[in-house]
């Protein structure tokens, strides 16, 4: 699976994978991601939404649209087939107006995961040390607080445990003011799986799983971004 997806991107002379391709790669590596499928027509979008079960999230599928929300390319909390059809039309109309020259593959339809504590797992390549893995609080918090920790790939179990506990926001993961503590062991396992995936896939230059929703009984990556080496 990984070879097929990466080779396809190479043949098309692109380094950025689509969200669906990125999630397929991660799923194959045993990393928990939300079920995400591509709809090329309104009818397909409605059918996929029914199959996944409502509510769903719909997003523009295009590597040319970097800021999907700003372009009107994201619809959340879709609860009916009628809403799914309308969301498809609205997304297409908005994106074509905002980014006229964008190559559009269609619309991705994905299960709407329940809200959890948002964390991020990322990877970038350092010129001296090679792949470096990052963990921290996710969503917009990663940009505002920059509360993150780093380790060089490959990770061992102790590295994963230390990365999570080093961030200042760790008390949020332990349960804060009556909230449930999250499954830290599951996050540790996810870090190790990402580390193993990166080690086995040297073609990857950058990776972002943000946000990952962490729960008291697991964790799931809602969005994924993968950039390949040139």
C-alpha positions, 0 to 999 in steps of 0.5 A: 500500500505504502509503495503504491501511494508513494509511487503514484505521487512520484509519477504525478511529480508531487510531494504533498499527499492528499489527506485520504492518501496520508490516512491510508498510509497511516492506517496500514501502519496500524495508526488509528485514524478516522475513516475517510473516503473520497466522493467525486459526485454529490450522489457518492457523498450522500451514499458514503455518508449513509454508509459511515453513519451520521454525523459526518464531516466533509472537506474539499479534497485538493492539494491546491487548497491549503487553507480549507476552512478559509476557502469554505471547504469544510462542513462539520456536523452533517446529520442527514442525507439532505445536508450531505448533498447540500454540503457537497454543492456548497463546498464545491461552489465556495472553493471554486470561487475562492481558489479558481485554478485549484485541481479538485479531486472531489470531497472527502467524507469522514466519520465525525469523531467525538471531541477529546483532548487535542494533541499533535504528533509531528515529524520533520527531518533535521539536517544533522540528526535525521527524522525528529518526532514531536509531541504536544498539545494540538489544534490551535494550541500548538501554534499559540503555546508551542508546548511540545517535546522532541525525540530523534527517531527511532523511539523506544518505549521510555522516549515515548513516555518521557515525551508525553510527560515533558510537556507543560500541559501534561496535567490536562492529560491526567484529568483537570477539574473533573475531566477524565484522564486520557489513555496515556498508554495509548498515546505512547503506543501511537508515538512508537507506531509513528516512529516505526512507520517513519523509520520504514518509510524514508521517503517521508520528509514531514508528517503532521497528525493534528488534531489527535483526539485523546480519550480515556479509552484510546485516541484517534487522528482526525487530520493527517498531512504527509510531505514526501522528499523531492 
